[in-house]
Amino acid sequence: MACLQKRFHLSRSALYRLFAEEGGVLRYIRAQRLDHGHRLLVQPLQQLNISEIAHLLHFSTGSRFGRHFRVRFGMSPKEARHQGVVTRRTHSSRKESDQPLAMDWIAEV
């Protein structure tokens, strides 16, 4: 927290006010880390296991990462990884002549 205060030349109270709507600075940072973890889990070529991702994102343990991940996404990291695999299989099994779904197009941009 002190590094953010120093970097942006803000007092502690000013920093807290800025992130009040997000639920606080720490909650916002944790959410960003979890979002990054989710992206890593569903990447097609990702070779890191869940514990490695947790460590990379500075969670003290894989189980702590898993608990916070489940609260944020309603599924375990393992389920998210599996969902990413299923989504990729479904996407790659589409015929060339099929029109891409709008969300697929947005994700690919």
N, C-alpha and C positions, 0 to 999 in steps of 0.2 A: 504494500500500500504506500509506503514511504517513497518508493521509487516512482510511483505514479504522481504523487504529490510534487516531488522534485522535478520530474520530467515536464509536467504541465504547469508548474508554478502555482499550485493550488493549495489552499489550507485543507486540513482533514475534513472540516465541516463542509467546505465548498465541494469537495470530491463526493462526499456522502449525499449532498443535495442533488448533484448531477445524476446520480444513479438511483435515487429514491424510487422513481417509477419502475425501475428494473428489479426492485427488491433488494438493492444494495450492490456495492462494488463486488464483493466476493461472489454473490449469487450470479451476477452478470459474467464474471470471469469464468466461473465453473460451467455455466451454460455454454460459453464459447468453446471451452475445452471439450465438453461433451459433444457438441455439434461437430467439432473436428474429429473426435473419436468415431462418431457415426459415419462420417465421410470415409475415414480410413477403413472401417469395417466393410463397407459395401463396395469399395474400389475393386475392379476386376483383377488387377495384378498385385494386390496387396499381399505380402508374404508375412507380415508381422502377426504374431499370435496376440490374443487378447491381453495377456499380461504385459507383453512388450508395448502394446499401445497404451495401456494404463501407465506404465513407467514413462513412456515418451511424453505423456500429457501431465506428468507430475502428480499422479495419484499415488498415495502411499502404498496401496496394495491393489491387486486385481479385483478383489472382492469389494473394496470400497468404490472403485470405478464402476463395477457392476451394479451396486446398489443405487448409486446416483444416476447411472444410465437408465435403469429400470424406471425410476421416478420420472425422469425427463421424457422418455420415449415409450413407456408402457410395455417394454420388452427387454429381454436380456441382450447383452452384446452378441452372444452366440446366435440368438434368434434374428438379430439384425443382420448378421453376416449371412445366415441362411436365406433370409428374405432377399438380400442383395444378389445371391447366387440364383435364386429362382427368378427374380426380375430380369437378370441378364440372360438367362436361358430363354425366357419368354420373348424377350426383345430380339434375340438372335435367331429365334425360330420363325419369325415373321417372314413371309414371302417378300421378295424384292418388289412385287407389284403392290403390296399393301401400302396404303398411305400411312405415314407415321402419325402417331397421336400427337396432339399439341404439346402435351407435357413432355413427351420424348424429345420433341424438337427443341423445346426450351432447355431441357437438361443437357442437350448436346451442343448448345451454342456456347 
